[in-house]
Amino acid sequence: MRRIGPEIVALAATWVMALNALGAAAQAVRRGATLPSESLACKVMEAKEAAAVKVTAVLFHQAGLPDREHLGEWLRNNDGASVEFETSDGRWHPATVFRLRNCFGRGLLVFAAQSAHLEEGTKFLLRLPEGGVK
């Protein structure tokens, strides 16, 4: 019997994550995702990089306590949406955002690991891309 190499497993995992993100984005469009008229200030709680699949996952919440309810509502309306986040160098990076149902007011940001680096405590801006959900 032939063994499947780690590269094939990593590729398959990447495809599964991409398909899940596309399905979630389609659901967000059907729910009427928020228009890209706002940027939300957020703060990284934890960041993990999966080198094998070249993906970074960031657990985040609002940067300031007064924005907690607003971010929670925004995440409910935009679960699975394609978004952009701004790093300290002023560049915007594409990502997918997910609402974590059991972690109130917290989101999960997933993006290509080589595109940007975020670490615990880093503040960033989050928005929908121009033209709405892609």
C-alpha positions in Angstrom: 0.0 0.0 0.0 1.3 3.4 -0.9 1.6 6.1 1.8 0.3 9.6 1.5 3.1 12.1 2.1 2.8 15.1 4.4 2.6 17.5 1.5 -0.5 15.9 0.2 -2.1 15.9 3.6 -1.3 19.6 4.0 -2.7 20.4 0.6 -5.9 18.5 1.4 -6.3 20.4 4.7 -5.8 23.7 2.9 -8.5 22.8 0.4 -10.9 21.8 3.1 -10.3 25.1 5.0 -10.8 27.1 1.8 -14.0 25.4 0.9 -15.3 25.9 4.4 -14.4 29.6 4.2 -16.2 30.0 0.9 -19.3 28.3 2.2 -19.3 30.6 5.3 -18.8 33.7 3.1 -21.8 32.7 1.0 -23.9 32.4 4.1 -22.7 35.9 5.2 -23.8 37.3 1.9 -27.2 35.7 2.2 -27.6 37.2 5.7 -26.8 40.7 4.4 -23.3 41.3 5.8 -22.4 44.8 7.0 -21.3 47.2 4.3 -17.6 48.3 4.4 -18.2 51.7 5.8 -16.4 51.1 9.0 -13.1 49.9 10.5 -13.1 48.2 13.8 -10.2 48.5 16.3 -9.2 45.0 17.5 -6.5 43.4 19.6 -4.8 40.0 19.2 -5.4 37.7 22.2 -3.5 34.7 20.7 -1.9 33.9 17.3 -1.0 30.5 15.9 0.7 29.6 12.7 0.2 26.2 11.0 3.4 26.1 9.0 2.4 22.8 7.2 -0.6 24.5 5.6 0.8 28.0 5.6 -2.1 29.5 7.5 -2.3 31.8 10.6 -5.2 31.8 12.9 -5.7 34.8 15.3 -8.1 34.9 18.2 -9.0 38.6 18.8 -11.4 40.9 20.6 -12.1 44.6 20.7 -9.2 47.0 21.3 -11.3 49.0 23.8 -14.0 47.9 26.2 -16.7 50.4 24.9 -16.6 48.6 21.5 -17.3 45.2 22.9 -21.0 45.1 22.0 -20.4 46.7 18.6 -17.8 44.1 17.7 -20.0 41.2 18.9 -22.9 42.4 16.7 -20.5 43.0 13.7 -19.2 39.4 14.1 -22.7 38.0 14.2 -23.5 39.8 11.0 -20.3 38.9 9.2 -19.4 35.4 10.3 -17.4 33.8 7.5 -16.9 37.0 5.6 -13.8 38.0 3.5 -12.2 40.9 5.3 -9.1 43.0 5.4 -6.9 43.9 8.4 -4.3 46.7 8.6 -0.9 46.0 10.2 1.3 48.6 11.8 3.1 49.2 8.5 -0.2 50.6 7.1 -0.7 47.7 4.7 -4.1 45.9 4.4 -4.1 42.1 4.2 -6.9 39.8 3.1 -8.4 37.3 5.6 -11.5 35.5 6.6 -13.2 36.2 9.9 -15.3 33.8 12.0 -17.5 34.4 15.0 -16.8 32.1 17.8 -20.3 31.2 19.3 -18.9 30.0 22.6 -16.5 32.9 23.1 -18.7 36.0 23.3 -17.2 39.1 21.6 -14.3 37.2 20.2 -13.5 36.5 16.6 -11.1 34.2 14.7 -9.1 35.8 11.8 -7.6 33.3 9.3 -5.1 34.3 6.6 -2.1 33.2 4.6 0.8 33.0 7.0 3.3 34.7 4.5 1.0 37.8 4.1 1.4 39.2 7.6 2.5 38.6 11.2 0.4 39.4 14.2 1.3 38.6 17.8 -0.3 38.7 21.2 -1.2 42.2 22.2 -1.0 43.7 18.7 -3.7 46.1 17.8 -5.1 46.2 14.2 -8.0 47.6 12.2 -10.5 45.2 10.7 -12.9 46.0 7.8 -14.9 44.5 5.0 -13.1 45.1 1.6 -14.4 47.9 -0.6 -17.4 46.6 -2.5 -18.6 44.4 0.4 -18.1 40.7 1.0 -16.0 39.1 -1.8 
